Amino acid sequence: MREELFWDRKSDRASPEVVIERAINFGGLDFVEEVQKKYGMETFLHVLKNHRNLSKKAVNYWCLRLGIDRSSTMSFKAKRIWEPLR
């Protein structure tokens, strides 16, 4: 478990969904593989598709890698309340 990804809580008390979110957003490939083995690919895909707390870049990457249509994910379906100016 990558302790540096859990600055706001103890990693052993984090729900599987939070661990997977952190892995998708901030973890490297090794941590994502560890999470997939621990919680299963079905749970990983559920979080990837149904959670809005994920960066679009990370979701796009995993959708490309896993052959999923990114428009089927909440990150791309949900309308953002605030978008940063660029």
KEGU-398488 format. One record per residue: residue in one letter; residue number from 1; x, y, z of N, C-alpha, C, O, CB in turn. Coordinates in steps of 0.05 Angstrom, whole numbers, plus 5000, padded with zeros to 4 digits. Glycine has a CB too. Example, Ala and Ser with C-alpha at 12.3 -4.5 7.8 and 13.67 -1.06 7.14 Angstrom:
BEGIN
aa:i:nxx:nyy:nzz:caxx:cayy:cazz:cxx:cyy:czz:oxx:oyy:ozz:cbxx:cbyy:cbzz
A:1:5264:4886:5156:5246:4910:5156:5264:4934:5156:5285:4934:5169:5226:4911:5181
S:2:5257:4955:5142:5273:4979:5143:5258:5001:5157:5268:5023:5161:5282:4988:5114
REM end
This chain:
BEGIN
aa:i:nxx:nyy:nzz:caxx:cayy:cazz:cxx:cyy:czz:oxx:oyy:ozz:cbxx:cbyy:cbzz
M:1:5017:4976:5000:5000:5000:5000:5018:5025:5000:5037:5026:5015:4981:5000:5025
R:2:5011:5044:4983:5027:5068:4981:5016:5088:5002:4996:5102:4997:5026:5080:4953
E:3:5030:5090:5024:5021:5107:5046:5019:5137:5039:5003:5151:5050:5039:5103:5070
E:4:5036:5146:5021:5037:5174:5013:5011:5183:4999:5006:5207:4997:5061:5180:4996
L:5:4996:5164:4989:4971:5171:4976:4948:5174:4996:4926:5182:4988:4963:5149:4956
F:6:4953:5169:5021:4932:5170:5041:4940:5190:5063:4943:5182:5086:4926:5142:5053
W:7:4943:5215:5055:4952:5236:5073:4929:5244:5092:4935:5255:5114:4962:5260:5058
D:8:4905:5238:5084:4882:5248:5100:4869:5226:5117:4850:5232:5131:4862:5260:5081
R:9:4878:5202:5115:4866:5180:5131:4886:5157:5132:4906:5156:5117:4840:5170:5118
K:10:4882:5138:5149:4899:5115:5151:4891:5096:5128:4867:5091:5123:4896:5100:5179
S:11:4911:5086:5114:4905:5070:5090:4890:5044:5097:4875:5035:5080:4931:5063:5076
D:12:4894:5034:5121:4880:5009:5128:4850:5014:5134:4835:4995:5136:4893:4996:5152
R:13:4842:5039:5137:4814:5046:5143:4800:5057:5119:4776:5063:5120:4813:5066:5166
A:14:4814:5059:5096:4802:5069:5072:4785:5047:5058:4793:5024:5058:4823:5079:5052
S:15:4762:5055:5047:4745:5036:5033:4759:5027:5007:4776:5042:4997:4717:5048:5027
P:16:4751:5004:4996:4763:4996:4971:4759:5017:4948:4777:5020:4932:4751:4969:4962
E:17:4736:5030:4949:4731:5050:4928:4751:5074:4930:4760:5083:4909:4703:5061:4931
V:18:4757:5082:4954:4776:5104:4958:4804:5096:4949:4819:5111:4936:4776:5114:4987
V:19:4812:5071:4956:4838:5061:4949:4840:5060:4918:4861:5068:4907:4843:5033:4961
I:20:4820:5050:4905:4820:5048:4876:4820:5076:4863:4835:5081:4844:4796:5032:4866
E:21:4805:5095:4874:4806:5123:4864:4834:5134:4865:4844:5146:4846:4786:5140:4879
R:22:4846:5131:4889:4874:5141:4892:4893:5128:4873:4911:5140:4862:4883:5138:4921
A:23:4889:5102:4869:4907:5087:4850:4903:5098:4822:4923:5102:4808:4901:5057:4851
I:24:4879:5102:4813:4874:5112:4786:4884:5141:4783:4897:5147:4763:4843:5112:4780
N:25:4879:5158:4803:4888:5186:4800:4917:5191:4804:4930:5207:4790:4872:5202:4820
F:26:4929:5177:4824:4957:5184:4832:4977:5161:4832:5001:5166:4833:4956:5195:4859
G:27:4967:5136:4830:4985:5113:4832:4999:5107:4806:4990:5114:4784:4970:5089:4841
G:28:5021:5093:4808:5035:5083:4784:5023:5057:4776:5005:5046:4789:5065:5081:4790
L:29:5034:5046:4754:5024:5020:4744:5026:4998:4764:5009:4981:4766:5039:5013:4718
D:30:5048:4998:4779:5052:4977:4799:5031:4977:4821:5021:4956:4829:5080:4979:4812
F:31:5023:5001:4829:5002:5004:4850:4975:4997:4839:4959:4984:4852:5002:5032:4862
V:32:4970:5004:4814:4944:4997:4801:4942:4967:4799:4921:4956:4804:4942:5011:4774
E:33:4963:4954:4791:4963:4925:4789:4958:4912:4816:4943:4892:4818:4989:4914:4777
E:34:4971:4923:4837:4967:4913:4864:4937:4915:4872:4926:4897:4884:4985:4928:4884
V:35:4925:4938:4866:4897:4943:4873:4879:4925:4857:4860:4915:4868:4890:4973:4868
Q:36:4885:4921:4832:4868:4903:4815:4869:4875:4826:4848:4861:4826:4878:4904:4786
K:37:4892:4866:4835:4894:4839:4846:4880:4837:4873:4867:4816:4878:4924:4831:4850
K:38:4882:4858:4889:4870:4857:4915:4839:4858:4915:4826:4843:4929:4881:4880:4932
Y:39:4828:4876:4898:4800:4881:4898:4785:4869:4874:4761:4868:4873:4794:4910:4899
G:40:4800:4860:4854:4788:4848:4830:4783:4868:4808:4779:4892:4813:4762:4834:4837
M:41:4783:4858:4784:4779:4876:4761:4751:4886:4760:4747:4909:4750:4786:4860:4735
E:42:4732:4871:4769:4704:4880:4768:4700:4905:4785:4686:4924:4777:4685:4857:4778
T:43:4711:4905:4809:4710:4928:4827:4725:4952:4815:4715:4975:4816:4721:4922:4855
F:44:4748:4947:4804:4764:4968:4791:4747:4981:4768:4746:5006:4767:4790:4956:4780
L:45:4735:4965:4751:4719:4976:4729:4695:4991:4739:4687:5011:4728:4711:4953:4711
H:46:4682:4981:4761:4659:4995:4772:4667:5023:4781:4653:5042:4775:4648:4979:4796
V:47:4689:5025:4795:4699:5052:4804:4706:5069:4780:4698:5093:4779:4723:5049:4823
L:48:4720:5058:4761:4728:5073:4737:4704:5084:4722:4704:5107:4713:4744:5055:4718
K:49:4683:5069:4721:4659:5077:4705:4640:5094:4721:4626:5111:4710:4645:5053:4695
N:50:4638:5090:4748:4616:5102:4763:4624:5124:4783:4606:5136:4795:4602:5081:4777
H:51:4649:5130:4786:4657:5150:4806:4665:5176:4791:4678:5175:4771:4681:5140:4823
R:52:4656:5198:4803:4662:5224:4791:4687:5237:4801:4696:5258:4791:4638:5243:4796
N:53:4699:5225:4822:4723:5237:4835:4749:5230:4820:4770:5229:4833:4724:5227:4863
L:54:4747:5225:4795:4771:5216:4780:4778:5237:4759:4761:5250:4748:4765:5189:4766
S:55:4804:5240:4755:4813:5259:4734:4806:5248:4706:4808:5224:4701:4843:5265:4737
K:56:4799:5267:4689:4792:5259:4662:4816:5246:4647:4813:5228:4631:4782:5282:4646
K:57:4840:5256:4653:4864:5245:4640:4868:5216:4648:4873:5199:4631:4889:5262:4648
A:58:4865:5211:4674:4869:5183:4684:4847:5165:4673:4853:5142:4665:4869:5183:4714
V:59:4822:5174:4673:4800:5158:4662:4805:5152:4633:4801:5130:4624:4773:5172:4667
N:60:4812:5173:4618:4818:5169:4589:4839:5149:4585:4837:5131:4567:4826:5196:4577
Y:61:4861:5150:4600:4883:5131:4597:4873:5102:4602:4878:5084:4586:4906:5137:4617
W:62:4859:5098:4624:4850:5071:4631:4829:5061:4612:4828:5037:4606:4840:5070:4659
C:63:4812:5079:4601:4793:5070:4581:4807:5062:4555:4799:5041:4543:4773:5093:4575
L:64:4827:5077:4547:4842:5069:4523:4856:5042:4528:4856:5024:4511:4863:5090:4516
R:65:4868:5039:4551:4883:5015:4557:4865:4990:4560:4873:4968:4552:4899:5018:4584
L:66:4841:4994:4570:4823:4971:4575:4801:4969:4553:4785:4950:4555:4810:4974:4602
G:67:4802:4986:4533:4783:4984:4511:4754:4991:4519:4735:4978:4510:4783:4957:4500
I:68:4751:5012:4536:4725:5020:4545:4719:5047:4532:4737:5064:4528:4724:5023:4576
D:69:4694:5052:4525:4686:5078:4514:4685:5098:4536:4669:5095:4555:4658:5075:4499
R:70:4701:5118:4535:4703:5138:4557:4677:5153:4562:4672:5162:4584:4725:5157:4552
S:71:4660:5155:4541:4635:5170:4545:4615:5154:4562:4595:5165:4570:4622:5176:4518
S:72:4622:5129:4569:4605:5113:4586:4613:5117:4616:4600:5106:4633:4607:5084:4579
T:73:4633:5133:4621:4642:5137:4649:4630:5163:4660:4624:5182:4646:4673:5139:4650
M:74:4626:5163:4686:4615:5187:4700:4633:5211:4697:4623:5234:4697:4610:5181:4729
S:75:4659:5207:4696:4677:5230:4693:4672:5245:4667:4676:5270:4667:4706:5220:4693
F:76:4663:5232:4646:4657:5245:4621:4628:5251:4617:4621:5268:4601:4667:5229:4598
K:77:4610:5237:4632:4581:5243:4630:4573:5267:4647:4557:5284:4639:4565:5218:4639
A:78:4585:5268:4671:4577:5289:4691:4586:5316:4682:4608:5321:4672:4589:5282:4718
K:79:4567:5335:4685:4574:5363:4679:4589:5374:4703:4580:5372:4726:4548:5379:4673
R:80:4611:5387:4697:4627:5399:4718:4615:5426:4727:4605:5441:4710:4656:5404:4709
I:81:4614:5430:4752:4604:5456:4763:4624:5478:4757:4616:5501:4751:4598:5454:4793
W:82:4649:5471:4759:4670:5492:4755:4692:5480:4738:4702:5458:4744:4681:5502:4782
E:83:4700:5494:4718:4722:5486:4701:4744:5507:4704:4738:5531:4702:4714:5482:4671
P:84:4769:5499:4707:4790:5519:4709:4794:5534:4683:4790:5522:4661:4816:5506:4718
L:85:4802:5559:4684:4807:5575:4660:4834:5566:4649:4853:5561:4665:4807:5605:4666
R:86:4837:5565:4624:4862:5557:4611:4870:5577:4590:4891:5574:4578:4861:5529:4600
REM end
